[in-house]
Amino acid sequence: MNNFVFFPATKYVFGRGVENKVAAELSAFGMKKPLIVYGKGSVVRSGLLSRVRKSLEDAGIPYAELSGVQPNPVDSKVYEGIDIAKREGVDSVLAVGGGSAIDTAKAIAAAIPYDGDFWDFYCGKARVEKALPVGVVLTIPAAGSEGSGNTVITRLDGLHKLGMGSDVLRPRFALMNPELTMTLPPYQTAAGITDMFAHIMERYFTNTPDVEITDRVAEGVMKAIINEAPKVIADPADYNARANIMWSGTLAHNGVCSGGREEDWATHGLEHELSAVYDVTHGAGLAVMFPAWMTYAMQTNPGKIAQFARRVFDIEEADDAKAAALGIEALKKFLTSIGMPVTMRQLGIENPDTALLAGKVTENKGEEFGNYIKVNREVAEKIYNLAR
């Protein structure tokens, strides 16, 4: 096990009606004028935004707003939010929504104390040293951004989808009411489930030895997701299944499954190019890319994939290569059962430009990336072709 630092900076307030505590939580953390960041209408149609506004107004807390954040959030909306935040003199950012709203909020929070272009943080020219405090009212369990310091934004010029992270960007609080997720369409629910499952796998597939505790934590959360996902798809109003899925999304990405191990993140890099170029839902893209990456990786490094097969999907096979192959098939069967695609064709991409994708991923991630196996341009193109 490697040395590590675990920094669980977020206060999680979980359960029915907790969104009504937003003013109290803002005040508790000294946030006096937030910029509310939200998406394209669901928080308005559901009445959630009205309840958040009322909570603030009743408490005498002024606020500004940035609306219209899209899935696969883009830099133009971040720049718009920066302008509003500076003009209105906000001292904090409140994301109301899912990962896209939260990631946009974090980008704005990092940008305000910084003299340069916020994109400097994403392309590696600068590191985030300070930021406005961020709070969250979560509506979509998927990205885990409510408990992490990570954020992903797409730069429209050149379609560069890049991530960055800093502990100062971890939300101060996250209000998590599973009832707010009950109106999500089945496809969006399934894509969120896939995203959180993939966050665990990016940590699980490691060459670091002697990490039994985080192996077992990761396996337990993955098995719980496999158990609860069909319940949520079958009955969107099942509160307890929704609650288990919502908390799984947080545990998948807040560091609980990470301690002491080298992580991989090659598959996320591969998928980011897929969703940047073809504008597919991130979770659905991961459903396609992860089995393809695993299929390539098992050819030279089957050990952890075989362990995944045995411990997560209960595969009884002594040979590592055979167990790994059976585990990949079991994963694809699970993803298909909740309505996810497992090929690019099922995503609606009939003729993917795999050379373009491979070129972009190595441009953005480097000539070689990943840790469980090393991925270069040639390997990336092979993986994209396996995903066709």
Secondary structure, 3 states (H helix, E strand, C coil): CCCCCCCCCCEEEECCCHHHHHHHHHHHCCCCCEEEECCCCHHHHCCHHHHHHHHHHHCCCCCEEECCCCCCCEHHHHHHHHHHHHHHCCCEEEEEECHHHHHHHHHHHHHCCCCCCCHHHHCCCCCCCCCCCEEEEECCCCCCCCCCCEEEEEECCCCEEEEEECHHHCCCEEEECHHHHCCCCHHHHHHHHHHHHHHHHHHHCCCCCCCHHHHHHHHHHHHHHHHHHHHHHHCCCCHHHHHHHHHHHHHCCCCCCCCCCCCCCHHHHHHHHHHHHHCCCHHHHHHHHHHHHHHHHCCCCCHHHHHHHHHHCCCCCCCHHHHHHHHHHHHHHHHHHCCCCCCHHHHCCCCCCHHHHHHHHHHHHCCCECCCCCECHHHHHHHHHHCC
